[in-house]
């Protein structure tokens, strides 16, 4: 394994997925890619208290938080599921790690959730982390 990609919206729940991905990267001596995708319709993110007020500062902390592994982190705009799958293809990632936040609710919401879309379209293995403890 050479690369692990983890998606985050900087929420407490997503941070559980980041921590799990970092542990997987440390165990396998693998590079960790941390990607924050700002949805094009992210106006409400500015007032969401469950997310970091400054995603750039959150991402900048990754190397300090996980000093024993190689970490690259950045932010992009677009559709989160599409960007995670595209980056996984471009970077030739072996595993995508993502939290299950947003997968509860009626069946049609689950079907179109970011974790489910990534799972269906990923070019590699996908690890879905149970983040309900943070919700």
C-alpha positions as CSV (number, residue, x, y, z in Angstrom):
1,X,0.0,0.0,0.0
2,X,1.4,3.4,-1.0
3,X,-1.4,5.9,-0.5
4,X,-4.5,6.3,1.5
5,X,-7.0,9.1,0.8
6,X,-9.4,10.4,3.5
7,X,-12.2,12.8,2.8
8,X,-13.2,15.4,5.5
9,X,-15.6,18.2,5.9
10,X,-13.7,19.1,9.1
11,X,-16.6,18.1,11.3
12,X,-16.0,16.1,14.5
13,X,-17.5,13.1,12.9
14,X,-15.2,13.3,9.8
15,X,-12.2,13.8,12.1
16,X,-12.9,10.2,13.4
17,X,-12.3,9.0,9.8
18,X,-9.2,11.1,9.6
19,X,-7.8,9.5,12.7
20,X,-8.7,6.0,11.5
21,X,-7.0,6.8,8.1
22,X,-3.9,8.1,9.9
23,X,-3.7,4.9,12.0
24,X,-4.0,2.8,8.9
25,X,-1.3,4.8,7.2
26,X,1.0,4.5,10.2
27,X,0.5,0.8,10.5
28,X,1.2,0.3,6.8
29,X,4.0,3.0,6.5
30,X,1.8,4.7,3.8
31,X,1.4,8.3,2.7
32,X,-1.8,9.9,3.9
33,X,-3.7,12.3,1.6
34,X,-6.3,14.4,3.5
35,X,-8.8,16.1,1.2
36,X,-11.4,18.7,2.2
37,X,-13.9,19.3,-0.6
38,X,-16.1,22.5,-0.4
39,X,-19.4,21.8,-2.1
40,X,-20.3,24.5,-4.6
41,X,-23.3,25.2,-2.4
42,X,-21.3,25.5,0.9
43,X,-22.8,28.8,2.1
44,X,-24.3,27.1,5.2
45,X,-20.9,25.7,6.2
46,X,-19.9,29.1,7.5
47,X,-22.4,28.8,10.3
48,X,-22.2,25.1,11.0
49,X,-20.7,24.8,14.6
50,X,-19.8,21.1,14.0
51,X,-17.2,22.1,11.4
52,X,-13.9,23.9,11.8
53,X,-14.2,27.6,11.4
54,X,-11.1,27.7,9.2
55,X,-10.7,24.5,7.1
56,X,-7.2,25.7,6.0
57,X,-6.0,25.8,9.6
58,X,-7.5,22.4,10.2
59,X,-5.6,20.9,7.2
60,X,-2.4,22.7,8.2
61,X,-2.4,20.8,11.5
62,X,-2.3,17.4,9.9
63,X,1.5,17.1,9.8
64,X,1.8,18.2,13.5
65,X,-1.0,15.8,14.5
66,X,0.5,12.8,12.7
67,X,4.3,13.3,12.8
68,X,5.2,9.7,12.2
69,X,3.6,9.6,8.7
70,X,3.9,11.5,5.5
71,X,0.8,13.7,5.1
72,X,-0.4,15.9,2.2
73,X,-3.5,17.9,2.8
74,X,-5.4,20.3,0.6
75,X,-8.8,21.8,-0.1
76,X,-10.8,21.9,-3.4
77,X,-14.3,22.9,-4.4
78,X,-16.8,20.7,-6.2
79,X,-18.9,17.7,-5.5
80,X,-17.3,15.8,-2.6
81,X,-18.0,12.2,-3.9
82,X,-16.8,13.1,-7.4
83,X,-13.6,14.8,-6.2
84,X,-12.7,11.9,-3.9
85,X,-13.1,9.4,-6.7
86,X,-11.2,11.6,-9.2
87,X,-8.3,12.2,-6.8
88,X,-8.2,8.5,-6.0
89,X,-7.8,7.7,-9.7
90,X,-5.2,10.5,-10.3
91,X,-3.1,9.6,-7.3
92,X,-3.5,5.9,-7.7
93,X,-4.7,5.5,-4.2
94,X,-5.2,2.0,-2.8
95,X,-7.8,2.9,-0.2
96,X,-10.3,5.7,0.4
97,X,-11.3,6.3,4.0
98,X,-14.6,8.1,4.6
99,X,-17.0,8.5,7.5
100,X,-20.5,7.2,7.5
101,X,-22.1,10.6,8.5
102,X,-25.1,11.3,6.3
103,X,-25.9,7.6,5.6
104,X,-28.9,7.5,8.0
105,X,-32.4,8.4,7.1
106,X,-34.8,7.2,4.4
107,X,-33.5,4.8,1.7
108,X,-33.2,7.5,-1.0
109,X,-31.0,9.7,1.1
110,X,-28.7,6.8,1.9
111,X,-28.5,5.9,-1.8
112,X,-27.2,9.3,-2.7
113,X,-25.0,10.0,0.3
114,X,-21.3,10.8,-0.2
115,X,-20.1,7.6,1.4
116,X,-22.4,5.5,-0.8
117,X,-21.5,7.3,-4.0
118,X,-17.8,6.9,-3.2
119,X,-18.3,3.2,-2.4
120,X,-20.1,2.7,-5.7
121,X,-17.7,4.5,-8.0
122,X,-14.3,4.2,-6.3
123,X,-11.4,2.7,-8.3
124,X,-10.0,1.1,-5.1
125,X,-10.9,-0.3,-1.7
126,X,-13.1,1.9,0.5
127,X,-13.1,1.9,4.3
128,X,-16.2,3.4,5.9
129,X,-15.6,4.5,9.5
130,X,-18.5,4.5,11.9
131,X,-18.7,8.1,13.1
132,X,-22.0,7.9,15.0
133,X,-20.1,8.4,18.3
134,X,-19.3,12.0,17.3
135,X,-22.8,12.9,16.2
